[in-house]
Amino acid sequence: MKVAIYSKTPLAAAPWELWKALKKYTDIDAVLINETAKYPDGREFPYHLLMTTANGTARRALLESDLWHIHNYLTPVLVQHRKEQKVMAQFHSIPRLGNWKQLMQFADKSYTIDQPLHRREYKLPGLPNIIDPDELVPKKKPLTITIAFAPTNRFAIDYPSSKGYYEVRKVLSELALKRGVEIIWIEGKPYFENLELKSRAHILIDDVITGNWHRTSLEGACFASVVVNRTNKYPFFYASIDNLKERLIWLIEHPATMRDIQERSRLWVLQEWHAIDKVKEYVKAYEELLG
């Protein structure tokens, strides 16, 4: 089976991590094709092949594939080059972006990401974000309690994908002054530098606004951090923007409990969300589509 994973944008490395897992844990002949591997804010991501006018390898890999797994956007090159390929679409964004309707019509089967708000928004079956805890391993934390936050936008809190940029910054600034914790603010960093900074955190804040959770939560679990989000899901630590300060103070004042949550986070991702297991859901979807 030859699969071309196609993504116009990096999508926070979700297609990259899926491609790596397919290559590592399955016998699927997979390629990853991006139209770009960076965002205007400075974030850069790893890639396999770039679809450019000069890159015949990417175009040839696309044409020779049995199945296209297209993420989020339908682009002209896909419309121009499709022949007998089966197409699976997967939608990542809330709110819906770009020509999602056209992609859904272009695809033989559509999925979203297996996260609560995505399933509700798209009313589609979800496939998981892939993370490999064998590659993202815990590192020794600093002596000073460290809290990290990696916002990907500055939208107001009433926007569907807001991360509470200004509200969380205010809370963390106050905690740094009153409690002597170290704050790691991660913004506009390349992917591997982003991960390195997150690995230092005792506490990693994901999304305390929308009730969703994202790749940051999985990364934090891999690094044995306390993952803070607004989701009542084990092993995450619940907080909303309204009580974030109080919840963080509680963690700081209960270091033994914090260590226990950290250990449980790492154990959970090893046992319940390992790439070797989760990638099988994609293999099944591909096989079903190809018949």
Contacts in CASP RR format, 6 or more apart in sequence:
PFRMAT RR
TARGET T0000
AUTHOR 0000-0000-0000
METHOD contacts of the structure
MODEL  1
MKVAIYSKTPLAAAPWELWKALKKYTDIDAVLINETAKYPDGREFPYHLL
MTTANGTARRALLESDLWHIHNYLTPVLVQHRKEQKVMAQFHSIPRLGNW
KQLMQFADKSYTIDQPLHRREYKLPGLPNIIDPDELVPKKKPLTITIAFA
PTNRFAIDYPSSKGYYEVRKVLSELALKRGVEIIWIEGKPYFENLELKSR
AHILIDDVITGNWHRTSLEGACFASVVVNRTNKYPFFYASIDNLKERLIW
LIEHPATMRDIQERSRLWVLQEWHAIDKVKEYVKAYEELLG
1 28 0 8 1.000
1 29 0 8 1.000
1 66 0 8 1.000
1 67 0 8 1.000
1 286 0 8 1.000
1 287 0 8 1.000
1 290 0 8 1.000
2 28 0 8 1.000
2 29 0 8 1.000
2 30 0 8 1.000
2 31 0 8 1.000
2 64 0 8 1.000
2 65 0 8 1.000
2 66 0 8 1.000
2 67 0 8 1.000
3 22 0 8 1.000
3 28 0 8 1.000
3 29 0 8 1.000
3 30 0 8 1.000
3 31 0 8 1.000
3 65 0 8 1.000
3 66 0 8 1.000
3 67 0 8 1.000
3 68 0 8 1.000
3 69 0 8 1.000
3 286 0 8 1.000
4 30 0 8 1.000
4 31 0 8 1.000
4 33 0 8 1.000
4 61 0 8 1.000
4 62 0 8 1.000
4 65 0 8 1.000
4 67 0 8 1.000
4 68 0 8 1.000
4 69 0 8 1.000
4 85 0 8 1.000
5 15 0 8 1.000
5 18 0 8 1.000
5 19 0 8 1.000
5 22 0 8 1.000
5 30 0 8 1.000
5 31 0 8 1.000
5 32 0 8 1.000
5 33 0 8 1.000
5 69 0 8 1.000
5 71 0 8 1.000
6 33 0 8 1.000
6 51 0 8 1.000
6 62 0 8 1.000
6 68 0 8 1.000
6 69 0 8 1.000
6 70 0 8 1.000
6 71 0 8 1.000
6 78 0 8 1.000
7 15 0 8 1.000
7 32 0 8 1.000
7 33 0 8 1.000
7 34 0 8 1.000
7 35 0 8 1.000
7 70 0 8 1.000
7 71 0 8 1.000
7 72 0 8 1.000
7 73 0 8 1.000
8 34 0 8 1.000
8 35 0 8 1.000
8 36 0 8 1.000
8 71 0 8 1.000
8 72 0 8 1.000
8 73 0 8 1.000
8 75 0 8 1.000
9 34 0 8 1.000
9 35 0 8 1.000
9 36 0 8 1.000
9 39 0 8 1.000
9 72 0 8 1.000
9 73 0 8 1.000
10 16 0 8 1.000
10 34 0 8 1.000
10 36 0 8 1.000
10 37 0 8 1.000
10 38 0 8 1.000
10 39 0 8 1.000
10 43 0 8 1.000
10 45 0 8 1.000
10 47 0 8 1.000
10 191 0 8 1.000
11 71 0 8 1.000
11 72 0 8 1.000
11 92 0 8 1.000
12 45 0 8 1.000
12 152 0 8 1.000
12 214 0 8 1.000
12 215 0 8 1.000
13 45 0 8 1.000
13 46 0 8 1.000
13 191 0 8 1.000
13 215 0 8 1.000
14 71 0 8 1.000
14 92 0 8 1.000
14 113 0 8 1.000
14 129 0 8 1.000
14 130 0 8 1.000
14 215 0 8 1.000
15 32 0 8 1.000
15 34 0 8 1.000
15 71 0 8 1.000
16 32 0 8 1.000
16 45 0 8 1.000
16 46 0 8 1.000
16 47 0 8 1.000
16 48 0 8 1.000
17 129 0 8 1.000
17 130 0 8 1.000
17 131 0 8 1.000
17 132 0 8 1.000
17 275 0 8 1.000
18 130 0 8 1.000
18 279 0 8 1.000
18 282 0 8 1.000
19 30 0 8 1.000
19 31 0 8 1.000
19 32 0 8 1.000
19 48 0 8 1.000
20 130 0 8 1.000
20 132 0 8 1.000
20 275 0 8 1.000
21 130 0 8 1.000
21 132 0 8 1.000
21 275 0 8 1.000
21 276 0 8 1.000
21 278 0 8 1.000
21 279 0 8 1.000
22 28 0 8 1.000
22 30 0 8 1.000
22 279 0 8 1.000
22 282 0 8 1.000
22 283 0 8 1.000
23 30 0 8 1.000
24 132 0 8 1.000
24 275 0 8 1.000
25 275 0 8 1.000
25 276 0 8 1.000
25 279 0 8 1.000
26 279 0 8 1.000
26 283 0 8 1.000
28 283 0 8 1.000
28 286 0 8 1.000
31 48 0 8 1.000
31 49 0 8 1.000
31 58 0 8 1.000
31 61 0 8 1.000
31 62 0 8 1.000
31 65 0 8 1.000
32 47 0 8 1.000
32 48 0 8 1.000
32 49 0 8 1.000
33 48 0 8 1.000
33 49 0 8 1.000
33 50 0 8 1.000
33 51 0 8 1.000
33 58 0 8 1.000
33 61 0 8 1.000
33 62 0 8 1.000
34 47 0 8 1.000
34 48 0 8 1.000
34 49 0 8 1.000
34 50 0 8 1.000
34 51 0 8 1.000
35 50 0 8 1.000
35 51 0 8 1.000
35 75 0 8 1.000
35 77 0 8 1.000
36 50 0 8 1.000
37 44 0 8 1.000
37 45 0 8 1.000
37 46 0 8 1.000
37 47 0 8 1.000
37 50 0 8 1.000
38 44 0 8 1.000
38 45 0 8 1.000
39 188 0 8 1.000
41 187 0 8 1.000
41 188 0 8 1.000
42 188 0 8 1.000
42 189 0 8 1.000
42 190 0 8 1.000
43 152 0 8 1.000
43 188 0 8 1.000
43 189 0 8 1.000
43 190 0 8 1.000
43 191 0 8 1.000
43 194 0 8 1.000
44 190 0 8 1.000
44 191 0 8 1.000
45 190 0 8 1.000
45 191 0 8 1.000
46 191 0 8 1.000
46 192 0 8 1.000
49 55 0 8 1.000
49 57 0 8 1.000
49 58 0 8 1.000
49 61 0 8 1.000
50 58 0 8 1.000
51 58 0 8 1.000
51 59 0 8 1.000
51 62 0 8 1.000
51 77 0 8 1.000
52 58 0 8 1.000
59 77 0 8 1.000
59 81 0 8 1.000
62 68 0 8 1.000
62 77 0 8 1.000
62 81 0 8 1.000
63 81 0 8 1.000
63 83 0 8 1.000
65 85 0 8 1.000
66 85 0 8 1.000
66 86 0 8 1.000
66 290 0 8 1.000
67 85 0 8 1.000
67 86 0 8 1.000
67 87 0 8 1.000
67 88 0 8 1.000
67 286 0 8 1.000
67 289 0 8 1.000
67 290 0 8 1.000
68 78 0 8 1.000
68 82 0 8 1.000
68 85 0 8 1.000
68 86 0 8 1.000
68 87 0 8 1.000
68 88 0 8 1.000
69 88 0 8 1.000
69 90 0 8 1.000
69 282 0 8 1.000
69 286 0 8 1.000
70 78 0 8 1.000
70 87 0 8 1.000
70 88 0 8 1.000
70 89 0 8 1.000
70 90 0 8 1.000
70 103 0 8 1.000
70 106 0 8 1.000
70 107 0 8 1.000
71 89 0 8 1.000
71 90 0 8 1.000
71 92 0 8 1.000
72 90 0 8 1.000
72 91 0 8 1.000
72 92 0 8 1.000
72 93 0 8 1.000
72 97 0 8 1.000
72 100 0 8 1.000
72 103 0 8 1.000
73 97 0 8 1.000
73 98 0 8 1.000
73 99 0 8 1.000
73 103 0 8 1.000
74 99 0 8 1.000
74 102 0 8 1.000
74 103 0 8 1.000
74 106 0 8 1.000
78 106 0 8 1.000
79 106 0 8 1.000
82 106 0 8 1.000
86 108 0 8 1.000
86 289 0 8 1.000
86 290 0 8 1.000
87 106 0 8 1.000
87 107 0 8 1.000
87 108 0 8 1.000
87 109 0 8 1.000
88 107 0 8 1.000
88 108 0 8 1.000
88 109 0 8 1.000
88 110 0 8 1.000
88 111 0 8 1.000
88 285 0 8 1.000
88 286 0 8 1.000
88 289 0 8 1.000
89 103 0 8 1.000
89 104 0 8 1.000
89 106 0 8 1.000
89 107 0 8 1.000
89 109 0 8 1.000
89 110 0 8 1.000
89 111 0 8 1.000
90 110 0 8 1.000
90 111 0 8 1.000
90 112 0 8 1.000
90 113 0 8 1.000
90 127 0 8 1.000
91 100 0 8 1.000
91 103 0 8 1.000
91 104 0 8 1.000
91 110 0 8 1.000
91 111 0 8 1.000
91 112 0 8 1.000
91 113 0 8 1.000
91 118 0 8 1.000
91 122 0 8 1.000
91 124 0 8 1.000
92 112 0 8 1.000
92 113 0 8 1.000
92 118 0 8 1.000
93 161 0 8 1.000
94 117 0 8 1.000
94 118 0 8 1.000
94 121 0 8 1.000
94 160 0 8 1.000
94 161 0 8 1.000
94 210 0 8 1.000
94 212 0 8 1.000
95 121 0 8 1.000
95 160 0 8 1.000
95 161 0 8 1.000
96 121 0 8 1.000
96 122 0 8 1.000
103 110 0 8 1.000
104 110 0 8 1.000
108 289 0 8 1.000
109 285 0 8 1.000
109 288 0 8 1.000
109 289 0 8 1.000
110 122 0 8 1.000
110 124 0 8 1.000
111 124 0 8 1.000
111 125 0 8 1.000
111 126 0 8 1.000
111 127 0 8 1.000
111 285 0 8 1.000
112 118 0 8 1.000
112 119 0 8 1.000
112 121 0 8 1.000
112 122 0 8 1.000
112 124 0 8 1.000
112 125 0 8 1.000
112 126 0 8 1.000
112 127 0 8 1.000
113 126 0 8 1.000
113 127 0 8 1.000
113 128 0 8 1.000
113 129 0 8 1.000
114 126 0 8 1.000
114 127 0 8 1.000
114 128 0 8 1.000
114 129 0 8 1.000
115 129 0 8 1.000
115 212 0 8 1.000
115 213 0 8 1.000
115 214 0 8 1.000
116 211 0 8 1.000
116 212 0 8 1.000
116 213 0 8 1.000
116 231 0 8 1.000
117 210 0 8 1.000
117 211 0 8 1.000
117 212 0 8 1.000
118 126 0 8 1.000
118 212 0 8 1.000
119 125 0 8 1.000
119 126 0 8 1.000
127 281 0 8 1.000
127 282 0 8 1.000
127 285 0 8 1.000
128 273 0 8 1.000
128 278 0 8 1.000
128 281 0 8 1.000
129 214 0 8 1.000
129 215 0 8 1.000
129 218 0 8 1.000
130 275 0 8 1.000
130 278 0 8 1.000
130 279 0 8 1.000
130 282 0 8 1.000
131 215 0 8 1.000
131 218 0 8 1.000
131 219 0 8 1.000
131 221 0 8 1.000
131 222 0 8 1.000
131 269 0 8 1.000
131 273 0 8 1.000
131 275 0 8 1.000
131 278 0 8 1.000
132 274 0 8 1.000
132 275 0 8 1.000
132 276 0 8 1.000
133 221 0 8 1.000
133 222 0 8 1.000
133 266 0 8 1.000
133 269 0 8 1.000
133 270 0 8 1.000
133 273 0 8 1.000
133 274 0 8 1.000
133 275 0 8 1.000
134 274 0 8 1.000
134 275 0 8 1.000
136 195 0 8 1.000
136 199 0 8 1.000
136 219 0 8 1.000
136 222 0 8 1.000
136 223 0 8 1.000
137 222 0 8 1.000
137 223 0 8 1.000
138 199 0 8 1.000
138 222 0 8 1.000
138 223 0 8 1.000
138 224 0 8 1.000
138 266 0 8 1.000
139 199 0 8 1.000
139 200 0 8 1.000
139 223 0 8 1.000
141 200 0 8 1.000
141 201 0 8 1.000
141 202 0 8 1.000
142 182 0 8 1.000
142 200 0 8 1.000
144 180 0 8 1.000
144 181 0 8 1.000
144 182 0 8 1.000
145 179 0 8 1.000
145 180 0 8 1.000
145 181 0 8 1.000
145 182 0 8 1.000
145 202 0 8 1.000
145 203 0 8 1.000
145 252 0 8 1.000
145 255 0 8 1.000
146 181 0 8 1.000
146 182 0 8 1.000
146 183 0 8 1.000
146 184 0 8 1.000
146 200 0 8 1.000
146 201 0 8 1.000
146 202 0 8 1.000
146 203 0 8 1.000
147 172 0 8 1.000
147 175 0 8 1.000
147 181 0 8 1.000
147 182 0 8 1.000
147 183 0 8 1.000
147 184 0 8 1.000
147 201 0 8 1.000
147 202 0 8 1.000
147 203 0 8 1.000
147 204 0 8 1.000
147 205 0 8 1.000
147 248 0 8 1.000
148 183 0 8 1.000
148 184 0 8 1.000
148 185 0 8 1.000
148 186 0 8 1.000
148 197 0 8 1.000
148 198 0 8 1.000
148 200 0 8 1.000
148 201 0 8 1.000
148 203 0 8 1.000
148 204 0 8 1.000
148 205 0 8 1.000
148 225 0 8 1.000
149 168 0 8 1.000
149 169 0 8 1.000
149 172 0 8 1.000
149 183 0 8 1.000
149 184 0 8 1.000
149 185 0 8 1.000
149 186 0 8 1.000
149 204 0 8 1.000
149 205 0 8 1.000
150 186 0 8 1.000
150 187 0 8 1.000
150 194 0 8 1.000
150 197 0 8 1.000
150 198 0 8 1.000
150 204 0 8 1.000
150 216 0 8 1.000
151 163 0 8 1.000
151 164 0 8 1.000
151 165 0 8 1.000
151 168 0 8 1.000
151 187 0 8 1.000
152 163 0 8 1.000
153 161 0 8 1.000
153 162 0 8 1.000
153 163 0 8 1.000
153 165 0 8 1.000
154 165 0 8 1.000
154 166 0 8 1.000
155 161 0 8 1.000
155 162 0 8 1.000
155 163 0 8 1.000
155 164 0 8 1.000
155 165 0 8 1.000
156 162 0 8 1.000
157 164 0 8 1.000
157 167 0 8 1.000
157 209 0 8 1.000
157 241 0 8 1.000
160 210 0 8 1.000
161 210 0 8 1.000
162 209 0 8 1.000
162 210 0 8 1.000
163 207 0 8 1.000
163 209 0 8 1.000
164 208 0 8 1.000
164 209 0 8 1.000
164 241 0 8 1.000
167 241 0 8 1.000
168 205 0 8 1.000
168 208 0 8 1.000
168 241 0 8 1.000
168 244 0 8 1.000
169 185 0 8 1.000
171 241 0 8 1.000
171 244 0 8 1.000
171 245 0 8 1.000
171 248 0 8 1.000
172 183 0 8 1.000
172 185 0 8 1.000
173 183 0 8 1.000
174 245 0 8 1.000
175 181 0 8 1.000
175 183 0 8 1.000
175 245 0 8 1.000
175 248 0 8 1.000
175 249 0 8 1.000
175 252 0 8 1.000
176 182 0 8 1.000
176 183 0 8 1.000
179 249 0 8 1.000
179 252 0 8 1.000
181 252 0 8 1.000
184 197 0 8 1.000
184 198 0 8 1.000
184 200 0 8 1.000
184 201 0 8 1.000
186 194 0 8 1.000
186 197 0 8 1.000
186 198 0 8 1.000
188 194 0 8 1.000
189 197 0 8 1.000
195 219 0 8 1.000
198 204 0 8 1.000
198 216 0 8 1.000
198 219 0 8 1.000
198 220 0 8 1.000
198 223 0 8 1.000
198 225 0 8 1.000
199 223 0 8 1.000
201 220 0 8 1.000
201 223 0 8 1.000
201 225 0 8 1.000
202 225 0 8 1.000
202 226 0 8 1.000
202 258 0 8 1.000
202 262 0 8 1.000
203 225 0 8 1.000
203 226 0 8 1.000
203 228 0 8 1.000
203 248 0 8 1.000
203 251 0 8 1.000
203 258 0 8 1.000
204 216 0 8 1.000
204 217 0 8 1.000
204 219 0 8 1.000
204 220 0 8 1.000
204 223 0 8 1.000
204 225 0 8 1.000
204 226 0 8 1.000
204 227 0 8 1.000
204 228 0 8 1.000
205 228 0 8 1.000
205 229 0 8 1.000
205 239 0 8 1.000
205 244 0 8 1.000
206 213 0 8 1.000
206 214 0 8 1.000
206 216 0 8 1.000
206 217 0 8 1.000
206 227 0 8 1.000
206 228 0 8 1.000
206 229 0 8 1.000
206 236 0 8 1.000
207 213 0 8 1.000
207 214 0 8 1.000
207 216 0 8 1.000
207 217 0 8 1.000
207 229 0 8 1.000
207 230 0 8 1.000
207 231 0 8 1.000
208 228 0 8 1.000
208 229 0 8 1.000
208 230 0 8 1.000
208 239 0 8 1.000
208 240 0 8 1.000
208 241 0 8 1.000
208 244 0 8 1.000
209 230 0 8 1.000
209 240 0 8 1.000
209 241 0 8 1.000
210 230 0 8 1.000
211 229 0 8 1.000
211 230 0 8 1.000
211 231 0 8 1.000
212 229 0 8 1.000
212 230 0 8 1.000
212 231 0 8 1.000
213 229 0 8 1.000
213 231 0 8 1.000
213 233 0 8 1.000
213 236 0 8 1.000
216 227 0 8 1.000
217 227 0 8 1.000
217 229 0 8 1.000
217 231 0 8 1.000
217 236 0 8 1.000
218 269 0 8 1.000
218 273 0 8 1.000
220 227 0 8 1.000
220 265 0 8 1.000
221 227 0 8 1.000
221 235 0 8 1.000
221 265 0 8 1.000
221 266 0 8 1.000
221 268 0 8 1.000
221 269 0 8 1.000
221 273 0 8 1.000
222 266 0 8 1.000
222 269 0 8 1.000
223 266 0 8 1.000
224 262 0 8 1.000
224 263 0 8 1.000
224 265 0 8 1.000
224 266 0 8 1.000
225 262 0 8 1.000
225 265 0 8 1.000
226 237 0 8 1.000
226 251 0 8 1.000
226 258 0 8 1.000
226 261 0 8 1.000
226 262 0 8 1.000
226 265 0 8 1.000
227 235 0 8 1.000
227 236 0 8 1.000
227 237 0 8 1.000
227 265 0 8 1.000
228 236 0 8 1.000
228 237 0 8 1.000
228 238 0 8 1.000
228 239 0 8 1.000
228 244 0 8 1.000
228 247 0 8 1.000
228 248 0 8 1.000
229 236 0 8 1.000
229 237 0 8 1.000
229 238 0 8 1.000
229 239 0 8 1.000
230 238 0 8 1.000
230 239 0 8 1.000
230 240 0 8 1.000
231 238 0 8 1.000
232 238 0 8 1.000
234 264 0 8 1.000
234 268 0 8 1.000
235 261 0 8 1.000
235 264 0 8 1.000
235 265 0 8 1.000
235 267 0 8 1.000
235 268 0 8 1.000
236 265 0 8 1.000
237 247 0 8 1.000
237 251 0 8 1.000
237 261 0 8 1.000
238 247 0 8 1.000
239 247 0 8 1.000
239 248 0 8 1.000
251 257 0 8 1.000
251 258 0 8 1.000
251 261 0 8 1.000
252 258 0 8 1.000
END
